[in-house]
Amino acid sequence: MIARFWRGATRAADRDTYLEYLHRTGVADILKLEGNRGIRLLHRLAGDQAEFLFVSFWDSLDAIHAFAGPDIQSAVYYPEDRKYLLELTPEVVHYEMETFDALHRHRAG
């Protein structure tokens, strides 16, 4: 399995609005795709900013291409992202993933 990480930040006052926007756009689109295994959306307030870490889980690089297009290293942005985000992070990071269950037994991907 592959984990895809994107980071972004908004003004603290925009946190809830941007979260709702993420649910309607990226979250909704990704969850419909074959090969997606789910999403974890982490967020926190840090002073006058709200920070976001969007982690999506995929079966393969080919599955990521269905969402990101030919250059899977580039972040995917929606039209209103520029309205909320303090800057547009140009790239995402991918990691191969291993998982462990509650009993600490190893399971590959």
N, CA, C and O atoms as CSV, one atom per row, in Angstrom:
chain,resi,resn,atom,element,x,y,z
A,1,MET,N,N,0.852,-1.175,0.000
A,1,MET,CA,C,0.000,0.000,0.000
A,1,MET,C,C,0.895,1.234,0.000
A,1,MET,O,O,2.017,1.207,0.506
A,2,ILE,N,N,0.380,2.304,-0.572
A,2,ILE,CA,C,1.117,3.567,-0.651
A,2,ILE,C,C,0.318,4.655,0.053
A,2,ILE,O,O,-0.891,4.776,-0.142
A,3,ALA,N,N,1.001,5.441,0.870
A,3,ALA,CA,C,0.387,6.589,1.541
A,3,ALA,C,C,0.855,7.854,0.840
A,3,ALA,O,O,2.046,8.023,0.577
A,4,ARG,N,N,-0.076,8.730,0.543
A,4,ARG,CA,C,0.197,10.005,-0.147
A,4,ARG,C,C,-0.089,11.137,0.845
A,4,ARG,O,O,-1.197,11.243,1.372
A,5,PHE,N,N,0.919,11.982,1.094
A,5,PHE,CA,C,0.822,13.052,2.085
A,5,PHE,C,C,0.822,14.422,1.415
A,5,PHE,O,O,1.673,14.721,0.577
A,6,TRP,N,N,-0.151,15.248,1.801
A,6,TRP,CA,C,-0.201,16.649,1.376
A,6,TRP,C,C,-0.381,17.502,2.625
A,6,TRP,O,O,-1.133,17.145,3.531
A,7,ARG,N,N,0.318,18.633,2.661
A,7,ARG,CA,C,0.189,19.581,3.776
A,7,ARG,C,C,-0.279,20.927,3.250
A,7,ARG,O,O,0.060,21.332,2.138
A,8,GLY,N,N,-1.069,21.613,4.075
A,8,GLY,CA,C,-1.516,22.957,3.734
A,8,GLY,C,C,-1.882,23.715,4.990
A,8,GLY,O,O,-1.992,23.132,6.069
A,9,ALA,N,N,-2.071,25.020,4.847
A,9,ALA,CA,C,-2.444,25.866,5.989
A,9,ALA,C,C,-3.364,26.983,5.517
A,9,ALA,O,O,-3.220,27.520,4.419
A,10,THR,N,N,-4.313,27.312,6.383
A,10,THR,CA,C,-5.223,28.438,6.160
A,10,THR,C,C,-5.129,29.371,7.372
A,10,THR,O,O,-4.445,29.077,8.353
A,11,ARG,N,N,-5.825,30.485,7.278
A,11,ARG,CA,C,-5.989,31.306,8.486
A,11,ARG,C,C,-6.837,30.493,9.460
A,11,ARG,O,O,-7.704,29.727,9.038
A,12,ALA,N,N,-6.595,30.653,10.746
A,12,ALA,CA,C,-7.354,29.910,11.754
A,12,ALA,C,C,-8.856,30.126,11.581
A,12,ALA,O,O,-9.644,29.197,11.764
A,13,ALA,N,N,-9.244,31.322,11.237
A,13,ALA,CA,C,-10.666,31.643,11.082
A,13,ALA,C,C,-11.319,30.869,9.934
A,13,ALA,O,O,-12.541,30.723,9.911
A,14,ASP,N,N,-10.525,30.373,8.984
A,14,ASP,CA,C,-11.056,29.634,7.833
A,14,ASP,C,C,-11.047,28.121,8.022
A,14,ASP,O,O,-11.447,27.389,7.116
A,15,ARG,N,N,-10.601,27.641,9.175
A,15,ARG,CA,C,-10.441,26.194,9.365
A,15,ARG,C,C,-11.710,25.421,9.068
A,15,ARG,O,O,-11.683,24.517,8.233
A,16,ASP,N,N,-12.803,25.734,9.708
A,16,ASP,CA,C,-14.026,24.946,9.541
A,16,ASP,C,C,-14.567,25.026,8.119
A,16,ASP,O,O,-15.040,24.029,7.573
A,17,THR,N,N,-14.498,26.202,7.524
A,17,THR,CA,C,-14.970,26.364,6.146
A,17,THR,C,C,-14.119,25.549,5.195
A,17,THR,O,O,-14.643,24.908,4.284
A,18,TYR,N,N,-12.798,25.567,5.399
A,18,TYR,CA,C,-11.910,24.806,4.517
A,18,TYR,C,C,-12.086,23.297,4.726
A,18,TYR,O,O,-12.033,22.531,3.765
A,19,LEU,N,N,-12.294,22.875,5.957
A,19,LEU,CA,C,-12.558,21.455,6.203
A,19,LEU,C,C,-13.791,20.984,5.435
A,19,LEU,O,O,-13.774,19.927,4.804
A,20,GLU,N,N,-14.842,21.765,5.495
A,20,GLU,CA,C,-16.063,21.412,4.768
A,20,GLU,C,C,-15.797,21.378,3.266
A,20,GLU,O,O,-16.299,20.501,2.564
A,21,TYR,N,N,-15.013,22.326,2.776
A,21,TYR,CA,C,-14.645,22.372,1.360
A,21,TYR,C,C,-13.847,21.122,0.977
A,21,TYR,O,O,-14.100,20.530,-0.073
A,22,LEU,N,N,-12.883,20.713,1.817
A,22,LEU,CA,C,-12.109,19.499,1.543
A,22,LEU,C,C,-13.023,18.276,1.465
A,22,LEU,O,O,-12.822,17.406,0.618
A,23,HIS,N,N,-14.014,18.204,2.334
A,23,HIS,CA,C,-14.948,17.078,2.329
A,23,HIS,C,C,-15.708,17.018,1.009
A,23,HIS,O,O,-15.926,15.934,0.469
A,24,ARG,N,N,-16.113,18.174,0.485
A,24,ARG,CA,C,-16.894,18.228,-0.769
A,24,ARG,C,C,-16.053,17.979,-2.006
A,24,ARG,O,O,-16.577,17.534,-3.027
A,25,THR,N,N,-14.756,18.257,-1.934
A,25,THR,CA,C,-13.906,18.173,-3.128
A,25,THR,C,C,-12.990,16.951,-3.062
A,25,THR,O,O,-13.378,15.863,-3.487
A,26,GLY,N,N,-11.800,17.121,-2.540
A,26,GLY,CA,C,-10.805,16.057,-2.553
A,26,GLY,C,C,-11.249,14.770,-1.885
A,26,GLY,O,O,-11.067,13.689,-2.444
A,27,VAL,N,N,-11.828,14.871,-0.700
A,27,VAL,CA,C,-12.271,13.663,0.008
A,27,VAL,C,C,-13.311,12.920,-0.819
A,27,VAL,O,O,-13.176,11.717,-1.045
A,28,ALA,N,N,-14.335,13.614,-1.267
A,28,ALA,CA,C,-15.404,12.972,-2.036
A,28,ALA,C,C,-14.872,12.351,-3.325
A,28,ALA,O,O,-15.242,11.228,-3.669
A,29,ASP,N,N,-14.011,13.068,-4.036
A,29,ASP,CA,C,-13.474,12.550,-5.299
A,29,ASP,C,C,-12.589,11.329,-5.081
A,29,ASP,O,O,-12.714,10.338,-5.800
A,30,ILE,N,N,-11.707,11.389,-4.109
A,30,ILE,CA,C,-10.778,10.288,-3.877
A,30,ILE,C,C,-11.508,9.020,-3.438
A,30,ILE,O,O,-11.182,7.927,-3.902
A,31,LEU,N,N,-12.484,9.153,-2.555
A,31,LEU,CA,C,-13.167,7.969,-2.039
A,31,LEU,C,C,-13.942,7.212,-3.117
A,31,LEU,O,O,-14.275,6.042,-2.926
A,32,LYS,N,N,-14.230,7.853,-4.236
A,32,LYS,CA,C,-14.940,7.204,-5.345
A,32,LYS,C,C,-14.013,6.370,-6.226
A,32,LYS,O,O,-14.490,5.562,-7.023
A,33,LEU,N,N,-12.710,6.549,-6.097
A,33,LEU,CA,C,-11.766,5.947,-7.043
A,33,LEU,C,C,-11.393,4.512,-6.685
A,33,LEU,O,O,-11.168,4.173,-5.523
A,34,GLU,N,N,-11.336,3.693,-7.714
A,34,GLU,CA,C,-10.847,2.328,-7.578
A,34,GLU,C,C,-9.391,2.383,-7.110
A,34,GLU,O,O,-8.592,3.160,-7.633
A,35,GLY,N,N,-9.064,1.571,-6.146
A,35,GLY,CA,C,-7.688,1.529,-5.663
A,35,GLY,C,C,-7.421,2.436,-4.484
A,35,GLY,O,O,-6.326,2.405,-3.923
A,36,ASN,N,N,-8.402,3.251,-4.089
A,36,ASN,CA,C,-8.223,4.064,-2.886
A,36,ASN,C,C,-8.665,3.241,-1.685
A,36,ASN,O,O,-9.696,2.571,-1.730
A,37,ARG,N,N,-7.887,3.293,-0.615
A,37,ARG,CA,C,-8.176,2.522,0.597
A,37,ARG,C,C,-8.635,3.395,1.759
A,37,ARG,O,O,-8.836,2.895,2.865
A,38,GLY,N,N,-8.801,4.683,1.523
A,38,GLY,CA,C,-9.290,5.559,2.581
A,38,GLY,C,C,-8.425,6.788,2.749
A,38,GLY,O,O,-7.403,6.956,2.084
A,39,ILE,N,N,-8.859,7.639,3.653
A,39,ILE,CA,C,-8.222,8.933,3.896
A,39,ILE,C,C,-8.179,9.176,5.390
A,39,ILE,O,O,-9.079,8.772,6.126
A,40,ARG,N,N,-7.134,9.833,5.824
A,40,ARG,CA,C,-7.066,10.395,7.170
A,40,ARG,C,C,-6.786,11.875,6.989
A,40,ARG,O,O,-5.817,12.253,6.330
A,41,LEU,N,N,-7.623,12.706,7.566
A,41,LEU,CA,C,-7.476,14.154,7.448
A,41,LEU,C,C,-7.207,14.708,8.838
A,41,LEU,O,O,-8.096,14.755,9.688
A,42,LEU,N,N,-5.977,15.123,9.052
A,42,LEU,CA,C,-5.565,15.653,10.347
A,42,LEU,C,C,-5.522,17.173,10.258
A,42,LEU,O,O,-5.157,17.732,9.224
A,43,HIS,N,N,-5.899,17.838,11.351
A,43,HIS,CA,C,-5.847,19.295,11.359
A,43,HIS,C,C,-5.653,19.787,12.778
A,43,HIS,O,O,-6.034,19.126,13.744
A,44,ARG,N,N,-5.047,20.972,12.884
A,44,ARG,CA,C,-4.834,21.571,14.199
A,44,ARG,C,C,-4.706,23.068,14.052
A,44,ARG,O,O,-4.327,23.579,12.998
A,45,LEU,N,N,-5.031,23.763,15.132
A,45,LEU,CA,C,-4.790,25.205,15.202
A,45,LEU,C,C,-3.389,25.415,15.742
A,45,LEU,O,O,-2.982,24.779,16.714
A,46,ALA,N,N,-2.658,26.314,15.102
A,46,ALA,CA,C,-1.301,26.665,15.520
A,46,ALA,C,C,-1.184,28.184,15.432
A,46,ALA,O,O,-0.828,28.735,14.390
A,47,GLY,N,N,-1.486,28.839,16.529
A,47,GLY,CA,C,-1.493,30.296,16.530
A,47,GLY,C,C,-2.612,30.820,15.662
A,47,GLY,O,O,-3.773,30.460,15.856
A,48,ASP,N,N,-2.273,31.670,14.703
A,48,ASP,CA,C,-3.290,32.261,13.836
A,48,ASP,C,C,-3.513,31.463,12.549
A,48,ASP,O,O,-4.153,31.943,11.613
A,49,GLN,N,N,-2.978,30.236,12.514
A,49,GLN,CA,C,-3.142,29.381,11.345
A,49,GLN,C,C,-3.805,28.059,11.720
A,49,GLN,O,O,-3.752,27.615,12.866
A,50,ALA,N,N,-4.427,27.449,10.722
A,50,ALA,CA,C,-4.920,26.080,10.828
A,50,ALA,C,C,-4.078,25.245,9.872
A,50,ALA,O,O,-3.981,25.558,8.686
A,51,GLU,N,N,-3.474,24.188,10.389
A,51,GLU,CA,C,-2.634,23.317,9.577
A,51,GLU,C,C,-3.402,22.042,9.253
A,51,GLU,O,O,-4.174,21.538,10.069
A,52,PHE,N,N,-3.174,21.532,8.044
A,52,PHE,CA,C,-3.852,20.337,7.564
A,52,PHE,C,C,-2.825,19.335,7.057
A,52,PHE,O,O,-1.854,19.699,6.392
A,53,LEU,N,N,-3.053,18.077,7.379
A,53,LEU,CA,C,-2.279,16.979,6.814
A,53,LEU,C,C,-3.294,15.995,6.245
A,53,LEU,O,O,-4.072,15.384,6.978
A,54,PHE,N,N,-3.269,15.859,4.937
A,54,PHE,CA,C,-4.217,15.034,4.199
A,54,PHE,C,C,-3.453,13.790,3.759
A,54,PHE,O,O,-2.520,13.879,2.962
A,55,VAL,N,N,-3.849,12.632,4.278
A,55,VAL,CA,C,-3.167,11.381,3.960
A,55,VAL,C,C,-4.167,10.455,3.282
A,55,VAL,O,O,-5.199,10.109,3.857
A,56,SER,N,N,-3.854,10.063,2.063
A,56,SER,CA,C,-4.707,9.106,1.352
A,56,SER,C,C,-3.912,7.825,1.140
A,56,SER,O,O,-2.690,7.848,0.992
A,57,PHE,N,N,-4.629,6.715,1.127
A,57,PHE,CA,C,-4.010,5.393,1.042
A,57,PHE,C,C,-4.448,4.719,-0.254
A,57,PHE,O,O,-5.626,4.728,-0.610
A,58,TRP,N,N,-3.472,4.133,-0.950
A,58,TRP,CA,C,-3.696,3.620,-2.303
A,58,TRP,C,C,-3.109,2.223,-2.481
A,58,TRP,O,O,-2.122,1.862,-1.840
A,59,ASP,N,N,-3.734,1.445,-3.361
A,59,ASP,CA,C,-3.233,0.114,-3.692
A,59,ASP,C,C,-1.950,0.169,-4.511
A,59,ASP,O,O,-1.082,-0.693,-4.371
A,60,SER,N,N,-1.830,1.195,-5.376
A,60,SER,CA,C,-0.692,1.229,-6.301
A,60,SER,C,C,-0.475,2.647,-6.827
A,60,SER,O,O,-1.308,3.533,-6.640
A,61,LEU,N,N,0.657,2.835,-7.486
A,61,LEU,CA,C,0.926,4.121,-8.143
A,61,LEU,C,C,-0.062,4.355,-9.279
A,61,LEU,O,O,-0.464,5.492,-9.525
A,62,ASP,N,N,-0.456,3.294,-9.970
A,62,ASP,CA,C,-1.450,3.439,-11.048
A,62,ASP,C,C,-2.763,3.991,-10.504
A,62,ASP,O,O,-3.404,4.811,-11.161
A,63,ALA,N,N,-3.169,3.559,-9.327
A,63,ALA,CA,C,-4.403,4.075,-8.723
A,63,ALA,C,C,-4.260,5.562,-8.414
A,63,ALA,O,O,-5.218,6.318,-8.577
A,64,ILE,N,N,-3.089,5.990,-7.974
A,64,ILE,CA,C,-2.857,7.412,-7.694
A,64,ILE,C,C,-2.946,8.234,-8.981
A,64,ILE,O,O,-3.446,9.358,-8.968
A,65,HIS,N,N,-2.462,7.672,-10.091
A,65,HIS,CA,C,-2.550,8.374,-11.385
A,65,HIS,C,C,-3.991,8.722,-11.743
A,65,HIS,O,O,-4.236,9.760,-12.357
A,66,ALA,N,N,-4.938,7.881,-11.373
A,66,ALA,CA,C,-6.352,8.154,-11.672
A,66,ALA,C,C,-6.820,9.437,-11.002
A,66,ALA,O,O,-7.717,10.108,-11.512
A,67,PHE,N,N,-6.227,9.783,-9.873
A,67,PHE,CA,C,-6.576,11.023,-9.174
A,67,PHE,C,C,-5.669,12.183,-9.580
A,67,PHE,O,O,-6.151,13.275,-9.882
A,68,ALA,N,N,-4.379,11.950,-9.587
A,68,ALA,CA,C,-3.404,13.035,-9.724
A,68,ALA,C,C,-2.989,13.323,-11.158
A,68,ALA,O,O,-2.411,14.376,-11.427
A,69,GLY,N,N,-3.266,12.417,-12.081
A,69,GLY,CA,C,-2.814,12.607,-13.445
A,69,GLY,C,C,-1.412,12.053,-13.642
A,69,GLY,O,O,-0.926,11.280,-12.818
A,70,PRO,N,N,-0.756,12.449,-14.738
A,70,PRO,CA,C,0.529,11.839,-15.084
A,70,PRO,C,C,1.665,12.143,-14.104
A,70,PRO,O,O,2.564,11.319,-13.936
A,71,ASP,N,N,1.638,13.297,-13.461
A,71,ASP,CA,C,2.695,13.661,-12.522
A,71,ASP,C,C,2.176,13.508,-11.096
A,71,ASP,O,O,1.644,14.455,-10.517
A,72,ILE,N,N,2.332,12.318,-10.538
A,72,ILE,CA,C,1.752,12.053,-9.218
A,72,ILE,C,C,2.486,12.771,-8.091
A,72,ILE,O,O,2.001,12.795,-6.959
A,73,GLN,N,N,3.640,13.354,-8.379
A,73,GLN,CA,C,4.367,14.110,-7.351
A,73,GLN,C,C,3.772,15.506,-7.148
A,73,GLN,O,O,4.031,16.146,-6.129
A,74,SER,N,N,2.989,15.974,-8.099
A,74,SER,CA,C,2.384,17.304,-8.002
A,74,SER,C,C,1.100,17.253,-7.180
A,74,SER,O,O,0.307,16.318,-7.296
A,75,ALA,N,N,0.915,18.260,-6.360
A,75,ALA,CA,C,-0.308,18.367,-5.570
A,75,ALA,C,C,-1.492,18.653,-6.493
A,75,ALA,O,O,-1.343,19.298,-7.530
A,76,VAL,N,N,-2.660,18.166,-6.103
A,76,VAL,CA,C,-3.900,18.416,-6.839
A,76,VAL,C,C,-4.653,19.519,-6.099
A,76,VAL,O,O,-4.901,19.416,-4.898
A,77,TYR,N,N,-5.012,20.574,-6.828
A,77,TYR,CA,C,-5.749,21.680,-6.219
A,77,TYR,C,C,-7.071,21.889,-6.935
A,77,TYR,O,O,-7.199,21.639,-8.134
A,78,TYR,N,N,-8.043,22.351,-6.177
A,78,TYR,CA,C,-9.372,22.655,-6.685
A,78,TYR,C,C,-9.506,24.179,-6.782
A,78,TYR,O,O,-8.725,24.910,-6.173
A,79,PRO,N,N,-10.502,24.660,-7.551
A,79,PRO,CA,C,-10.592,26.102,-7.837
A,79,PRO,C,C,-10.566,27.023,-6.619
A,79,PRO,O,O,-9.929,28.075,-6.670
A,80,GLU,N,N,-11.227,26.667,-5.544
A,80,GLU,CA,C,-11.293,27.576,-4.401
A,80,GLU,C,C,-10.142,27.407,-3.403
A,80,GLU,O,O,-10.085,28.134,-2.411
A,81,ASP,N,N,-9.237,26.474,-3.642
A,81,ASP,CA,C,-8.103,26.303,-2.730
A,81,ASP,C,C,-7.321,27.605,-2.571
A,81,ASP,O,O,-6.888,27.939,-1.468
A,82,ARG,N,N,-7.141,28.332,-3.658
A,82,ARG,CA,C,-6.379,29.591,-3.606
A,82,ARG,C,C,-7.059,30.637,-2.703
A,82,ARG,O,O,-6.402,31.520,-2.152
A,83,LYS,N,N,-8.359,30.518,-2.569
A,83,LYS,CA,C,-9.110,31.443,-1.716
A,83,LYS,C,C,-8.774,31.232,-0.233
A,83,LYS,O,O,-8.789,32.183,0.548
A,84,TYR,N,N,-8.473,29.985,0.151
A,84,TYR,CA,C,-8.266,29.651,1.559
A,84,TYR,C,C,-6.805,29.434,1.961
A,84,TYR,O,O,-6.377,29.870,3.029
A,85,LEU,N,N,-6.053,28.762,1.104
A,85,LEU,CA,C,-4.701,28.366,1.491
A,85,LEU,C,C,-3.738,29.543,1.506
A,85,LEU,O,O,-3.806,30.426,0.651
A,86,LEU,N,N,-2.847,29.549,2.478
A,86,LEU,CA,C,-1.848,30.620,2.596
A,86,LEU,C,C,-0.771,30.486,1.530
A,86,LEU,O,O,-0.180,31.483,1.114
A,87,GLU,N,N,-0.513,29.270,1.087
A,87,GLU,CA,C,0.378,29.022,-0.046
A,87,GLU,C,C,0.009,27.677,-0.647
A,87,GLU,O,O,-0.608,26.841,0.014
A,88,LEU,N,N,0.385,27.472,-1.893
A,88,LEU,CA,C,0.099,26.211,-2.567
A,88,LEU,C,C,1.377,25.367,-2.568
A,88,LEU,O,O,2.340,25.683,-3.266
A,89,THR,N,N,1.370,24.320,-1.797
A,89,THR,CA,C,2.505,23.408,-1.751
A,89,THR,C,C,2.574,22.692,-3.097
A,89,THR,O,O,1.608,22.039,-3.493
A,90,PRO,N,N,3.696,22.801,-3.807
A,90,PRO,CA,C,3.728,22.239,-5.157
A,90,PRO,C,C,3.779,20.717,-5.224
A,90,PRO,O,O,3.324,20.129,-6.205
A,91,GLU,N,N,4.326,20.070,-4.197
A,91,GLU,CA,C,4.512,18.632,-4.281
A,91,GLU,C,C,3.918,17.903,-3.078
A,91,GLU,O,O,3.739,18.469,-1.999
A,92,VAL,N,N,3.626,16.651,-3.303
A,92,VAL,CA,C,3.202,15.749,-2.242
A,92,VAL,C,C,4.325,14.743,-2.008
A,92,VAL,O,O,5.301,14.702,-2.757
A,93,VAL,N,N,4.178,13.938,-0.969
A,93,VAL,CA,C,5.174,12.913,-0.652
A,93,VAL,C,C,4.463,11.565,-0.592
A,93,VAL,O,O,3.364,11.452,-0.051
A,94,HIS,N,N,5.106,10.551,-1.154
A,94,HIS,CA,C,4.564,9.188,-1.119
A,94,HIS,C,C,5.486,8.287,-0.312
A,94,HIS,O,O,6.710,8.402,-0.374
A,95,TYR,N,N,4.866,7.386,0.449
A,95,TYR,CA,C,5.605,6.393,1.220
A,95,TYR,C,C,4.988,5.025,0.995
A,95,TYR,O,O,3.765,4.895,0.951
A,96,GLU,N,N,5.817,4.010,0.854
A,96,GLU,CA,C,5.299,2.652,0.910
A,96,GLU,C,C,4.964,2.374,2.364
A,96,GLU,O,O,5.633,2.873,3.269
A,97,MET,N,N,3.948,1.590,2.583
A,97,MET,CA,C,3.407,1.463,3.922
A,97,MET,C,C,3.341,0.011,4.365
A,97,MET,O,O,3.012,-0.883,3.585
A,98,GLU,N,N,3.655,-0.200,5.612
A,98,GLU,CA,C,3.440,-1.478,6.279
A,98,GLU,C,C,2.493,-1.212,7.438
A,98,GLU,O,O,2.535,-0.145,8.050
A,99,THR,N,N,1.654,-2.171,7.731
A,99,THR,CA,C,0.691,-1.972,8.814
A,99,THR,C,C,0.878,-3.037,9.882
A,99,THR,O,O,1.432,-4.106,9.626
A,100,PHE,N,N,0.410,-2.728,11.071
A,100,PHE,CA,C,0.471,-3.630,12.208
A,100,PHE,C,C,-0.900,-3.606,12.873
A,100,PHE,O,O,-1.515,-2.548,13.003
A,101,ASP,N,N,-1.366,-4.754,13.286
A,101,ASP,CA,C,-2.651,-4.769,13.971
A,101,ASP,C,C,-2.442,-4.550,15.466
A,101,ASP,O,O,-1.312,-4.357,15.917
A,102,ALA,N,N,-3.504,-4.579,16.215
A,102,ALA,CA,C,-3.448,-4.273,17.652
A,102,ALA,C,C,-2.555,-5.237,18.419
A,102,ALA,O,O,-2.059,-4.898,19.494
A,103,LEU,N,N,-2.348,-6.404,17.895
A,103,LEU,CA,C,-1.491,-7.388,18.569
A,103,LEU,C,C,-0.057,-7.335,18.051
A,103,LEU,O,O,0.759,-8.207,18.353
A,104,HIS,N,N,0.233,-6.309,17.274
A,104,HIS,CA,C,1.573,-6.051,16.743
A,104,HIS,C,C,2.052,-7.109,15.754
A,104,HIS,O,O,3.253,-7.316,15.575
A,105,ARG,N,N,1.117,-7.757,15.133
A,105,ARG,CA,C,1.497,-8.691,14.078
A,105,ARG,C,C,1.639,-7.909,12.788
A,105,ARG,O,O,0.769,-7.109,12.446
A,106,HIS,N,N,2.694,-8.126,12.091
A,106,HIS,CA,C,3.022,-7.394,10.862
A,106,HIS,C,C,2.150,-7.876,9.706
A,106,HIS,O,O,1.919,-9.072,9.529
A,107,ARG,N,N,1.680,-6.914,8.931
A,107,ARG,CA,C,0.978,-7.211,7.686
A,107,ARG,C,C,1.581,-6.295,6.633
A,107,ARG,O,O,1.602,-5.080,6.828
A,108,ALA,N,N,2.061,-6.827,5.547
A,108,ALA,CA,C,2.594,-5.993,4.468
A,108,ALA,C,C,1.442,-5.263,3.809
A,108,ALA,O,O,0.376,-5.837,3.586
A,109,GLY,N,N,1.663,-3.970,3.491
A,109,GLY,CA,C,0.733,-3.131,2.754
A,109,GLY,C,C,-0.663,-3.450,3.029
A,109,GLY,O,O,-1.562,-2.818,2.473
